[in-house]
Amino acid sequence: MMTIYQDGTYLANNESWHAEDSPWKANHVRRALDQAGVQFKTLAEVGCGAGQILHSLSNLYPSAVFSGYEVSPDAYALCKQLQTPRLQFHLQNLLTEDVCFDVLICIDVFEHVEDCFGFLRKLRPKASHHVFHIPLDLSVQSVLRRDKLLTERAAVGHIQYFTKETALATLRDCGYTVLNAFYTSSAIELEKQSTRSRLMKLPRRLAFALAPDLAVRVLGGFSLMVVAR
């Protein structure tokens, strides 16, 4: 699966590399760090894509230094245009580098990785605190819609599928201590949606207000933001 990020396939399917969602994700990263009381001077991102999340965070934290690591030449061509003295990007595999940061963020990444357990174990020594954003692709709706998971697999390269419980268990199995976690929902909060998602926005919002865990398990359209050490 790694070849799709290096041979142009992923870029062909995702021309913007999801940059339009980055300010939204960055604000949730800030919320997660604030809730956990994590302060930092250095922050890195593994699989930084187009670099827009780090760009937004560098504006939110003007006294910190940021580093982005990306293995895709296509994504690196996008993110390197955003470099500043406080924001640097590297076309390198972070796992092979002798580096350590105060905070390492991993935003919508390890669901793309074949050996996600090995990836997470190697990632843990690279920072004091970690922030993960994990799509919760498994829901009653996604299982009933036979094409849903395969469509995501083809379009955005998701090959690991999680619920809240299995996502947290995976992190704990890899040696992480979870400090806090909360749901995010691009399906509710972001404007650019498919027709189906727009029709589901109100039901999701109402169901989530009444019973968050049940809404996530049944309707889908949510991700999990986690701070761990």
Buried (B, 14 or more C-beta within 10 A) or exposed (E): EEEBBBEEBBBEEBEEBBBEBBBBBBBBBBBBBEBBEBEBEBBBBBBBBBBBBBBBBBEEBEEBBBBBBBBBEBBBBBBBEBEEEBBBBBBEEBBEEEBEBBBBBBBBBBBBBEEBEEBBBBBBEBBBBBBBBBBBBBBEBBEEBEEBBEEBBEEBBBEBBBBBEBBBEBBEEBEBEBBBBBBBBBBBEBEEBEEEBEEBBEEBBEBBEEEBEEBBBBBBBBBBBBBBB
